[in-house]
Amino acid sequence: VLAFQPLSEEHVQALLVREGLVASRSDAAEIARLCEGSLETARQLLDPQVRALRGELFELLAAEPFPPLQLAAPR
């Protein structure tokens, strides 16, 4: 088993740009900031629906008071 350290934001950003996976450097910077050093997570976050769902979940988790039943309800 080989364990790798997470990539730096700069490396992720450079790889996203080099591979043509993003429209701009600012998009690459945003994805690199969110992916925590994982190229697989970065690729998933390129999907606008995944990013929107992530944002919605973070908003629900940060809500005061925390709404566990609302969060668990099917959509």
Phi and psi restraints in degrees (range 20) as a CNS / XPLOR table:
assign (resid 1 and name C) (resid 2 and name N)
       (resid 2 and name CA) (resid 2 and name C) 1.0 -106.0 20.0 2
assign (resid 2 and name N) (resid 2 and name CA)
       (resid 2 and name C) (resid 3 and name N) 1.0 124.1 20.0 2
assign (resid 2 and name C) (resid 3 and name N)
       (resid 3 and name CA) (resid 3 and name C) 1.0 -103.7 20.0 2
assign (resid 3 and name N) (resid 3 and name CA)
       (resid 3 and name C) (resid 4 and name N) 1.0 129.0 20.0 2
assign (resid 3 and name C) (resid 4 and name N)
       (resid 4 and name CA) (resid 4 and name C) 1.0 -110.4 20.0 2
assign (resid 4 and name N) (resid 4 and name CA)
       (resid 4 and name C) (resid 5 and name N) 1.0 144.7 20.0 2
assign (resid 4 and name C) (resid 5 and name N)
       (resid 5 and name CA) (resid 5 and name C) 1.0 -74.5 20.0 2
assign (resid 5 and name N) (resid 5 and name CA)
       (resid 5 and name C) (resid 6 and name N) 1.0 152.4 20.0 2
assign (resid 5 and name C) (resid 6 and name N)
       (resid 6 and name CA) (resid 6 and name C) 1.0 -60.9 20.0 2
assign (resid 6 and name N) (resid 6 and name CA)
       (resid 6 and name C) (resid 7 and name N) 1.0 147.7 20.0 2
assign (resid 6 and name C) (resid 7 and name N)
       (resid 7 and name CA) (resid 7 and name C) 1.0 -72.8 20.0 2
assign (resid 7 and name N) (resid 7 and name CA)
       (resid 7 and name C) (resid 8 and name N) 1.0 153.6 20.0 2
assign (resid 7 and name C) (resid 8 and name N)
       (resid 8 and name CA) (resid 8 and name C) 1.0 -73.7 20.0 2
assign (resid 8 and name N) (resid 8 and name CA)
       (resid 8 and name C) (resid 9 and name N) 1.0 158.7 20.0 2
assign (resid 8 and name C) (resid 9 and name N)
       (resid 9 and name CA) (resid 9 and name C) 1.0 -57.2 20.0 2
assign (resid 9 and name N) (resid 9 and name CA)
       (resid 9 and name C) (resid 10 and name N) 1.0 -39.0 20.0 2
assign (resid 9 and name C) (resid 10 and name N)
       (resid 10 and name CA) (resid 10 and name C) 1.0 -63.2 20.0 2
assign (resid 10 and name N) (resid 10 and name CA)
       (resid 10 and name C) (resid 11 and name N) 1.0 -41.6 20.0 2
assign (resid 10 and name C) (resid 11 and name N)
       (resid 11 and name CA) (resid 11 and name C) 1.0 -66.7 20.0 2
assign (resid 11 and name N) (resid 11 and name CA)
       (resid 11 and name C) (resid 12 and name N) 1.0 -44.4 20.0 2
assign (resid 11 and name C) (resid 12 and name N)
       (resid 12 and name CA) (resid 12 and name C) 1.0 -60.6 20.0 2
assign (resid 12 and name N) (resid 12 and name CA)
       (resid 12 and name C) (resid 13 and name N) 1.0 -46.3 20.0 2
assign (resid 12 and name C) (resid 13 and name N)
       (resid 13 and name CA) (resid 13 and name C) 1.0 -59.1 20.0 2
assign (resid 13 and name N) (resid 13 and name CA)
       (resid 13 and name C) (resid 14 and name N) 1.0 -46.4 20.0 2
assign (resid 13 and name C) (resid 14 and name N)
       (resid 14 and name CA) (resid 14 and name C) 1.0 -62.5 20.0 2
assign (resid 14 and name N) (resid 14 and name CA)
       (resid 14 and name C) (resid 15 and name N) 1.0 -41.6 20.0 2
assign (resid 14 and name C) (resid 15 and name N)
       (resid 15 and name CA) (resid 15 and name C) 1.0 -65.7 20.0 2
assign (resid 15 and name N) (resid 15 and name CA)
       (resid 15 and name C) (resid 16 and name N) 1.0 -41.5 20.0 2
assign (resid 15 and name C) (resid 16 and name N)
       (resid 16 and name CA) (resid 16 and name C) 1.0 -62.6 20.0 2
assign (resid 16 and name N) (resid 16 and name CA)
       (resid 16 and name C) (resid 17 and name N) 1.0 -40.9 20.0 2
assign (resid 16 and name C) (resid 17 and name N)
       (resid 17 and name CA) (resid 17 and name C) 1.0 -69.3 20.0 2
assign (resid 17 and name N) (resid 17 and name CA)
       (resid 17 and name C) (resid 18 and name N) 1.0 -48.1 20.0 2
assign (resid 17 and name C) (resid 18 and name N)
       (resid 18 and name CA) (resid 18 and name C) 1.0 -60.0 20.0 2
assign (resid 18 and name N) (resid 18 and name CA)
       (resid 18 and name C) (resid 19 and name N) 1.0 -38.0 20.0 2
assign (resid 18 and name C) (resid 19 and name N)
       (resid 19 and name CA) (resid 19 and name C) 1.0 -83.0 20.0 2
assign (resid 19 and name N) (resid 19 and name CA)
       (resid 19 and name C) (resid 20 and name N) 1.0 -3.2 20.0 2
assign (resid 19 and name C) (resid 20 and name N)
       (resid 20 and name CA) (resid 20 and name C) 1.0 69.6 20.0 2
assign (resid 20 and name N) (resid 20 and name CA)
       (resid 20 and name C) (resid 21 and name N) 1.0 28.9 20.0 2
assign (resid 20 and name C) (resid 21 and name N)
       (resid 21 and name CA) (resid 21 and name C) 1.0 -86.2 20.0 2
assign (resid 21 and name N) (resid 21 and name CA)
       (resid 21 and name C) (resid 22 and name N) 1.0 -11.3 20.0 2
assign (resid 21 and name C) (resid 22 and name N)
       (resid 22 and name CA) (resid 22 and name C) 1.0 -127.3 20.0 2
assign (resid 22 and name N) (resid 22 and name CA)
       (resid 22 and name C) (resid 23 and name N) 1.0 157.3 20.0 2
assign (resid 22 and name C) (resid 23 and name N)
       (resid 23 and name CA) (resid 23 and name C) 1.0 -81.3 20.0 2
assign (resid 23 and name N) (resid 23 and name CA)
       (resid 23 and name C) (resid 24 and name N) 1.0 -25.9 20.0 2
assign (resid 23 and name C) (resid 24 and name N)
       (resid 24 and name CA) (resid 24 and name C) 1.0 -151.9 20.0 2
assign (resid 24 and name N) (resid 24 and name CA)
       (resid 24 and name C) (resid 25 and name N) 1.0 165.7 20.0 2
assign (resid 24 and name C) (resid 25 and name N)
       (resid 25 and name CA) (resid 25 and name C) 1.0 -64.6 20.0 2
assign (resid 25 and name N) (resid 25 and name CA)
       (resid 25 and name C) (resid 26 and name N) 1.0 -33.4 20.0 2
assign (resid 25 and name C) (resid 26 and name N)
       (resid 26 and name CA) (resid 26 and name C) 1.0 -67.3 20.0 2
assign (resid 26 and name N) (resid 26 and name CA)
       (resid 26 and name C) (resid 27 and name N) 1.0 -36.8 20.0 2
assign (resid 26 and name C) (resid 27 and name N)
       (resid 27 and name CA) (resid 27 and name C) 1.0 -63.4 20.0 2
assign (resid 27 and name N) (resid 27 and name CA)
       (resid 27 and name C) (resid 28 and name N) 1.0 -42.5 20.0 2
assign (resid 27 and name C) (resid 28 and name N)
       (resid 28 and name CA) (resid 28 and name C) 1.0 -62.6 20.0 2
assign (resid 28 and name N) (resid 28 and name CA)
       (resid 28 and name C) (resid 29 and name N) 1.0 -40.8 20.0 2
assign (resid 28 and name C) (resid 29 and name N)
       (resid 29 and name CA) (resid 29 and name C) 1.0 -64.5 20.0 2
assign (resid 29 and name N) (resid 29 and name CA)
       (resid 29 and name C) (resid 30 and name N) 1.0 -41.3 20.0 2
assign (resid 29 and name C) (resid 30 and name N)
       (resid 30 and name CA) (resid 30 and name C) 1.0 -64.5 20.0 2
assign (resid 30 and name N) (resid 30 and name CA)
       (resid 30 and name C) (resid 31 and name N) 1.0 -47.2 20.0 2
assign (resid 30 and name C) (resid 31 and name N)
       (resid 31 and name CA) (resid 31 and name C) 1.0 -63.0 20.0 2
assign (resid 31 and name N) (resid 31 and name CA)
       (resid 31 and name C) (resid 32 and name N) 1.0 -43.7 20.0 2
assign (resid 31 and name C) (resid 32 and name N)
       (resid 32 and name CA) (resid 32 and name C) 1.0 -61.5 20.0 2
assign (resid 32 and name N) (resid 32 and name CA)
       (resid 32 and name C) (resid 33 and name N) 1.0 -36.8 20.0 2
assign (resid 32 and name C) (resid 33 and name N)
       (resid 33 and name CA) (resid 33 and name C) 1.0 -66.6 20.0 2
assign (resid 33 and name N) (resid 33 and name CA)
       (resid 33 and name C) (resid 34 and name N) 1.0 -35.6 20.0 2
assign (resid 33 and name C) (resid 34 and name N)
       (resid 34 and name CA) (resid 34 and name C) 1.0 -86.0 20.0 2
assign (resid 34 and name N) (resid 34 and name CA)
       (resid 34 and name C) (resid 35 and name N) 1.0 -24.0 20.0 2
assign (resid 34 and name C) (resid 35 and name N)
       (resid 35 and name CA) (resid 35 and name C) 1.0 -84.2 20.0 2
assign (resid 35 and name N) (resid 35 and name CA)
       (resid 35 and name C) (resid 36 and name N) 1.0 -6.2 20.0 2
assign (resid 35 and name C) (resid 36 and name N)
       (resid 36 and name CA) (resid 36 and name C) 1.0 55.6 20.0 2
assign (resid 36 and name N) (resid 36 and name CA)
       (resid 36 and name C) (resid 37 and name N) 1.0 38.5 20.0 2
assign (resid 36 and name C) (resid 37 and name N)
       (resid 37 and name CA) (resid 37 and name C) 1.0 83.0 20.0 2
assign (resid 37 and name N) (resid 37 and name CA)
       (resid 37 and name C) (resid 38 and name N) 1.0 8.1 20.0 2
assign (resid 37 and name C) (resid 38 and name N)
       (resid 38 and name CA) (resid 38 and name C) 1.0 -107.7 20.0 2
assign (resid 38 and name N) (resid 38 and name CA)
       (resid 38 and name C) (resid 39 and name N) 1.0 121.1 20.0 2
assign (resid 38 and name C) (resid 39 and name N)
       (resid 39 and name CA) (resid 39 and name C) 1.0 -67.0 20.0 2
assign (resid 39 and name N) (resid 39 and name CA)
       (resid 39 and name C) (resid 40 and name N) 1.0 -34.1 20.0 2
assign (resid 39 and name C) (resid 40 and name N)
       (resid 40 and name CA) (resid 40 and name C) 1.0 -64.1 20.0 2
assign (resid 40 and name N) (resid 40 and name CA)
       (resid 40 and name C) (resid 41 and name N) 1.0 -44.1 20.0 2
assign (resid 40 and name C) (resid 41 and name N)
       (resid 41 and name CA) (resid 41 and name C) 1.0 -64.4 20.0 2
assign (resid 41 and name N) (resid 41 and name CA)
       (resid 41 and name C) (resid 42 and name N) 1.0 -39.2 20.0 2
assign (resid 41 and name C) (resid 42 and name N)
       (resid 42 and name CA) (resid 42 and name C) 1.0 -59.8 20.0 2
assign (resid 42 and name N) (resid 42 and name CA)
       (resid 42 and name C) (resid 43 and name N) 1.0 -44.4 20.0 2
assign (resid 42 and name C) (resid 43 and name N)
       (resid 43 and name CA) (resid 43 and name C) 1.0 -62.5 20.0 2
assign (resid 43 and name N) (resid 43 and name CA)
       (resid 43 and name C) (resid 44 and name N) 1.0 -39.5 20.0 2
assign (resid 43 and name C) (resid 44 and name N)
       (resid 44 and name CA) (resid 44 and name C) 1.0 -65.9 20.0 2
assign (resid 44 and name N) (resid 44 and name CA)
       (resid 44 and name C) (resid 45 and name N) 1.0 -39.7 20.0 2
assign (resid 44 and name C) (resid 45 and name N)
       (resid 45 and name CA) (resid 45 and name C) 1.0 -71.3 20.0 2
assign (resid 45 and name N) (resid 45 and name CA)
       (resid 45 and name C) (resid 46 and name N) 1.0 -11.4 20.0 2
assign (resid 45 and name C) (resid 46 and name N)
       (resid 46 and name CA) (resid 46 and name C) 1.0 -69.6 20.0 2
assign (resid 46 and name N) (resid 46 and name CA)
       (resid 46 and name C) (resid 47 and name N) 1.0 -19.8 20.0 2
assign (resid 46 and name C) (resid 47 and name N)
       (resid 47 and name CA) (resid 47 and name C) 1.0 -78.8 20.0 2
assign (resid 47 and name N) (resid 47 and name CA)
       (resid 47 and name C) (resid 48 and name N) 1.0 117.9 20.0 2
assign (resid 47 and name C) (resid 48 and name N)
       (resid 48 and name CA) (resid 48 and name C) 1.0 -57.4 20.0 2
assign (resid 48 and name N) (resid 48 and name CA)
       (resid 48 and name C) (resid 49 and name N) 1.0 -33.2 20.0 2
assign (resid 48 and name C) (resid 49 and name N)
       (resid 49 and name CA) (resid 49 and name C) 1.0 -67.7 20.0 2
assign (resid 49 and name N) (resid 49 and name CA)
       (resid 49 and name C) (resid 50 and name N) 1.0 -38.8 20.0 2
assign (resid 49 and name C) (resid 50 and name N)
       (resid 50 and name CA) (resid 50 and name C) 1.0 -66.1 20.0 2
assign (resid 50 and name N) (resid 50 and name CA)
       (resid 50 and name C) (resid 51 and name N) 1.0 -43.6 20.0 2
assign (resid 50 and name C) (resid 51 and name N)
       (resid 51 and name CA) (resid 51 and name C) 1.0 -63.7 20.0 2
assign (resid 51 and name N) (resid 51 and name CA)
       (resid 51 and name C) (resid 52 and name N) 1.0 -38.9 20.0 2
assign (resid 51 and name C) (resid 52 and name N)
       (resid 52 and name CA) (resid 52 and name C) 1.0 -66.4 20.0 2
assign (resid 52 and name N) (resid 52 and name CA)
       (resid 52 and name C) (resid 53 and name N) 1.0 -43.2 20.0 2
assign (resid 52 and name C) (resid 53 and name N)
       (resid 53 and name CA) (resid 53 and name C) 1.0 -62.4 20.0 2
assign (resid 53 and name N) (resid 53 and name CA)
       (resid 53 and name C) (resid 54 and name N) 1.0 -42.0 20.0 2
assign (resid 53 and name C) (resid 54 and name N)
       (resid 54 and name CA) (resid 54 and name C) 1.0 -59.4 20.0 2
assign (resid 54 and name N) (resid 54 and name CA)
       (resid 54 and name C) (resid 55 and name N) 1.0 -46.3 20.0 2
assign (resid 54 and name C) (resid 55 and name N)
       (resid 55 and name CA) (resid 55 and name C) 1.0 -62.3 20.0 2
assign (resid 55 and name N) (resid 55 and name CA)
       (resid 55 and name C) (resid 56 and name N) 1.0 -42.0 20.0 2
assign (resid 55 and name C) (resid 56 and name N)
       (resid 56 and name CA) (resid 56 and name C) 1.0 -63.9 20.0 2
assign (resid 56 and name N) (resid 56 and name CA)
       (resid 56 and name C) (resid 57 and name N) 1.0 -42.3 20.0 2
assign (resid 56 and name C) (resid 57 and name N)
       (resid 57 and name CA) (resid 57 and name C) 1.0 -63.8 20.0 2
assign (resid 57 and name N) (resid 57 and name CA)
       (resid 57 and name C) (resid 58 and name N) 1.0 -41.7 20.0 2
assign (resid 57 and name C) (resid 58 and name N)
       (resid 58 and name CA) (resid 58 and name C) 1.0 -63.5 20.0 2
assign (resid 58 and name N) (resid 58 and name CA)
       (resid 58 and name C) (resid 59 and name N) 1.0 -39.4 20.0 2
assign (resid 58 and name C) (resid 59 and name N)
       (resid 59 and name CA) (resid 59 and name C) 1.0 -63.3 20.0 2
assign (resid 59 and name N) (resid 59 and name CA)
       (resid 59 and name C) (resid 60 and name N) 1.0 -43.9 20.0 2
assign (resid 59 and name C) (resid 60 and name N)
       (resid 60 and name CA) (resid 60 and name C) 1.0 -65.7 20.0 2
assign (resid 60 and name N) (resid 60 and name CA)
       (resid 60 and name C) (resid 61 and name N) 1.0 -40.0 20.0 2
assign (resid 60 and name C) (resid 61 and name N)
       (resid 61 and name CA) (resid 61 and name C) 1.0 -68.6 20.0 2
assign (resid 61 and name N) (resid 61 and name CA)
       (resid 61 and name C) (resid 62 and name N) 1.0 -27.8 20.0 2
assign (resid 61 and name C) (resid 62 and name N)
       (resid 62 and name CA) (resid 62 and name C) 1.0 -89.7 20.0 2
assign (resid 62 and name N) (resid 62 and name CA)
       (resid 62 and name C) (resid 63 and name N) 1.0 -5.1 20.0 2
assign (resid 62 and name C) (resid 63 and name N)
       (resid 63 and name CA) (resid 63 and name C) 1.0 -65.3 20.0 2
assign (resid 63 and name N) (resid 63 and name CA)
       (resid 63 and name C) (resid 64 and name N) 1.0 145.8 20.0 2
assign (resid 63 and name C) (resid 64 and name N)
       (resid 64 and name CA) (resid 64 and name C) 1.0 -114.2 20.0 2
assign (resid 64 and name N) (resid 64 and name CA)
       (resid 64 and name C) (resid 65 and name N) 1.0 124.5 20.0 2
assign (resid 64 and name C) (resid 65 and name N)
       (resid 65 and name CA) (resid 65 and name C) 1.0 -73.2 20.0 2
assign (resid 65 and name N) (resid 65 and name CA)
       (resid 65 and name C) (resid 66 and name N) 1.0 157.9 20.0 2
assign (resid 65 and name C) (resid 66 and name N)
       (resid 66 and name CA) (resid 66 and name C) 1.0 -62.2 20.0 2
assign (resid 66 and name N) (resid 66 and name CA)
       (resid 66 and name C) (resid 67 and name N) 1.0 125.3 20.0 2
assign (resid 66 and name C) (resid 67 and name N)
       (resid 67 and name CA) (resid 67 and name C) 1.0 -98.1 20.0 2
assign (resid 67 and name N) (resid 67 and name CA)
       (resid 67 and name C) (resid 68 and name N) 1.0 77.6 20.0 2
assign (resid 67 and name C) (resid 68 and name N)
       (resid 68 and name CA) (resid 68 and name C) 1.0 -61.3 20.0 2
assign (resid 68 and name N) (resid 68 and name CA)
       (resid 68 and name C) (resid 69 and name N) 1.0 -37.1 20.0 2
assign (resid 68 and name C) (resid 69 and name N)
       (resid 69 and name CA) (resid 69 and name C) 1.0 -70.1 20.0 2
assign (resid 69 and name N) (resid 69 and name CA)
       (resid 69 and name C) (resid 70 and name N) 1.0 -39.4 20.0 2
assign (resid 69 and name C) (resid 70 and name N)
       (resid 70 and name CA) (resid 70 and name C) 1.0 -64.5 20.0 2
assign (resid 70 and name N) (resid 70 and name CA)
       (resid 70 and name C) (resid 71 and name N) 1.0 -40.9 20.0 2
assign (resid 70 and name C) (resid 71 and name N)
       (resid 71 and name CA) (resid 71 and name C) 1.0 -65.7 20.0 2
assign (resid 71 and name N) (resid 71 and name CA)
       (resid 71 and name C) (resid 72 and name N) 1.0 -35.1 20.0 2
assign (resid 71 and name C) (resid 72 and name N)
       (resid 72 and name CA) (resid 72 and name C) 1.0 -84.3 20.0 2
assign (resid 72 and name N) (resid 72 and name CA)
       (resid 72 and name C) (resid 73 and name N) 1.0 -12.9 20.0 2
assign (resid 72 and name C) (resid 73 and name N)
       (resid 73 and name CA) (resid 73 and name C) 1.0 -67.4 20.0 2
assign (resid 73 and name N) (resid 73 and name CA)
       (resid 73 and name C) (resid 74 and name N) 1.0 138.1 20.0 2
assign (resid 73 and name C) (resid 74 and name N)
       (resid 74 and name CA) (resid 74 and name C) 1.0 -65.5 20.0 2
assign (resid 74 and name N) (resid 74 and name CA)
       (resid 74 and name C) (resid 75 and name N) 1.0 149.9 20.0 2
